[in-house]
Amino acid sequence: MKISMIGAGGWGIAMITHLAHLHKDVTLYCRNPETAEVLRKTRESKDYLPGVKIPGHVRITADLKEATEKMDCLVLCTPSKAVEQMVEAMAPWVKKDAVVVCASKGLAAGTGRCLSTVISEELQGITDNIVALSGPNHAEEIGKGLPAATVVASEKENAAETLLMAKGFADPVVSITDDKVDVVIHASSITDPQRAQIEDIVKRKAEVGADQIIITLLNMAD
């Protein structure tokens, strides 16, 4: 998988350092060419994350096309006020059906909208694989490899959960991984028609086969 981090502040450097331990083909985009050159030479940002070394195989570039084109996964961690402008600039090179992760914190400048919604609108027709990533965590923890909590949610998961709730299933939780979809239903039991309904909703919203869906019942009375 080809992964690119869009933004070279402390948060972006922390995440790309972590991802570099798991993936070989990783890129870090830095808007300022001079800063990109310093990062290439020193492999460290003394301004944002001193003491954390960027692994040597991470490509560092100030060329947005190079950082975007042919990437399977794009992680945005620019300041929230710059997200909409950045995604608009990236759009011509975003790979069809690429996974786009919004790791920027805050809301859209001026409108107060969710950043994942802004990204989804800008990339309509290119990809709907939009994922929101949040804390609680800090760049220093991630960069140094310390334990930290992270919450991830995607449009597909949210869509499936919303429709399940509309059909009467209380507080469903849908989690999509590479090869399966875990669905937690708050109930002591479900009927065969209800199970079939859950599978149908998840298949359509998560775009997976029935054999990839694992339904777990959670009895809150226990």
ZATORRO-525615 format. One record per residue (C-alpha): residue in three letters; x, y, z. Coordinates in pm, whole numbers, padded with zeros to 5 digits, always signed. Example, Ala and Ser with C-alpha at 12.3 -4.5 7.8 and 13.67 -1.06 7.14 Angstrom:
BEGIN
ala+01230-00450+00780
ser+01367-00106+00714
***
This chain:
BEGIN
met+00000+00000+00000
lys+00125+00347-00092
ile+00057+00598+00186
ser+00109+00974+00183
met+00093+01216+00475
ile-00025+01562+00369
gly+00115+01801+00625
ala+00452+01807+00800
gly+00367+01962+01135
gly+00416+01772+01459
trp+00106+01557+01408
gly+00196+01465+01051
ile+00554+01378+01139
ala+00441+01169+01436
met+00198+00968+01225
ile+00432+00914+00929
thr+00704+00798+01169
his+00464+00543+01314
leu+00335+00433+00972
ala+00691+00396+00842
his+00747+00115+01091
leu+00454-00072+00932
his+00481+00019+00563
lys+00768+00056+00316
asp+00610+00292+00061
val+00541+00611+00257
thr+00562+00980+00161
leu+00554+01301+00364
tyr+00433+01621+00195
cys+00574+01948+00325
arg+00431+02266+00173
asn+00750+02470+00214
pro+01037+02353-00015
glu+01305+02488+00219
thr+01158+02307+00517
ala+01125+01988+00310
glu+01495+02007+00227
val+01587+02048+00594
leu+01372+01747+00685
arg+01535+01539+00412
lys+01882+01621+00545
thr+01822+01605+00921
arg+01523+01363+00935
glu+01395+01569+01227
ser+01172+01870+01290
lys+01334+02067+01570
asp+01045+02317+01556
tyr+00751+02077+01583
leu+00875+01743+01717
pro+01236+01754+01838
gly+01393+01420+01921
val+01172+01217+01687
lys+01361+01085+01382
ile+01183+01031+01050
pro+01286+00687+00913
gly+01522+00701+00618
his+01289+00532+00369
val+01021+00803+00406
arg+01013+01018+00091
ile+00984+01388+00173
thr+00856+01618-00098
ala+00718+01968-00152
asp+00551+01855-00477
leu+00179+01803-00410
lys+00128+01605-00730
glu+00407+01366-00638
ala+00262+01327-00288
thr-00091+01260-00415
glu-00076+01077-00748
lys-00110+00694-00740
met-00143+00687-00359
asp-00372+00422-00211
cys-00415+00613+00114
leu-00390+00987+00177
val-00381+01122+00532
leu-00462+01491+00573
cys-00324+01662+00881
thr-00303+02025+00775
pro-00456+02297+00997
ser-00836+02280+00978
lys-00855+02620+00807
ala-00648+02485+00516
val-00822+02150+00463
glu-01076+02260+00202
gln-00817+02447-00005
met-00573+02157+00019
val-00824+01892-00089
glu-00935+02111-00380
ala-00570+02135-00493
met-00517+01758-00452
ala-00837+01649-00626
pro-00701+01627-00986
trp-00444+01365-00876
val-00639+01164-00617
lys-00656+00800-00723
lys-01001+00655-00791
asp-01142+00496-00471
ala-00837+00593-00265
val-00881+00596+00112
val-00866+00953+00242
val-00813+00993+00616
cys-00894+01323+00784
ala-00658+01357+01080
ser-00692+01736+01100
lys-00855+01855+01418
gly-01133+02110+01445
leu-01407+02228+01213
ala-01410+02393+00871
ala-01321+02761+00881
gly-01614+02996+00833
thr-01885+02729+00812
gly-01815+02516+01120
arg-01886+02197+00923
cys-01720+01862+00987
leu-01396+01835+00792
ser-01481+01485+00669
thr-01798+01628+00511
val-01597+01898+00336
ile-01352+01639+00203
ser-01633+01412+00087
glu-01791+01694-00111
glu-01464+01800-00272
leu-01386+01442-00379
gln-01736+01346-00491
gly-01713+01111-00787
ile-01351+01026-00710
thr-01381+00837-00384
asp-01628+00788-00101
asn-01373+00612+00120
ile-01348+00901+00367
val-01228+00824+00719
ala-01216+01051+01024
leu-00936+00997+01278
ser-00932+01154+01621
gly-00780+01122+01969
pro-00744+01136+02258
asn-00373+01141+02177
his-00075+01374+02132
ala+00192+01397+01863
glu+00466+01343+02122
glu+00310+01010+02229
ile+00269+00879+01875
gly+00611+00999+01761
lys+00787+00825+02051
gly+00587+00506+02011
leu+00409+00540+02345
pro+00064+00383+02407
ala-00215+00614+02292
ala-00586+00593+02213
thr-00723+00672+01867
val-01080+00671+01737
val-01144+00605+01367
ala-01479+00628+01186
ser-01570+00613+00818
glu-01864+00734+00613
lys-01955+00373+00534
glu-01964+00277+00901
asn-02171+00582+00988
ala-02413+00515+00702
ala-02463+00153+00810
glu-02514+00250+01175
thr-02764+00523+01083
leu-02974+00287+00870
leu-02966+00012+01133
met-03092+00259+01392
ala-03366+00369+01154
lys-03476+00004+01131
gly-03509-00020+01509
phe-03173-00158+01619
ala-03055+00033+01927
asp-02704+00183+01932
pro-02544-00045+01670
val-02167-00032+01625
val-02014-00114+01285
ser-01637-00156+01251
ile-01479-00219+00910
thr-01135-00377+00878
asp-00948-00510+00574
asp-01121-00849+00561
lys-01430-00831+00779
val-01705-00614+00926
asp-01788-00646+01295
val-02145-00550+01385
val-02244-00517+01750
ile-02619-00516+01819
his-02755-00433+02163
ala-03002-00719+02204
ser-03024-01053+02381
ser-03148-01222+02063
ile-03254-01150+01706
thr-03478-01337+01464
asp-03358-01483+01134
pro-03537-01206+00938
gln-03366-00944+01158
arg-03027-01106+01098
ala-03095-01106+00725
gln-03195-00738+00744
ile-02874-00648+00928
glu-02664-00834+00674
asp-02845-00669+00383
ile-02791-00318+00525
val-02423-00378+00601
lys-02361-00541+00263
arg-02505-00240+00080
lys-02347+00032+00293
ala-02007-00128+00355
glu-01990-00298+00013
val-01889-00639+00149
gly-02013-00996+00118
ala-02229-01169+00379
asp-01941-01404+00462
gln-01737-01104+00581
ile-01998-00986+00833
ile-01971-01093+01197
ile-02275-01007+01412
thr-02230-00998+01790
leu-02521-00959+02032
leu-02464-00756+02345
asn-02720-00798+02620
met-02704-00478+02829
ala-02908-00647+03105
asp-02628-00894+03179
***
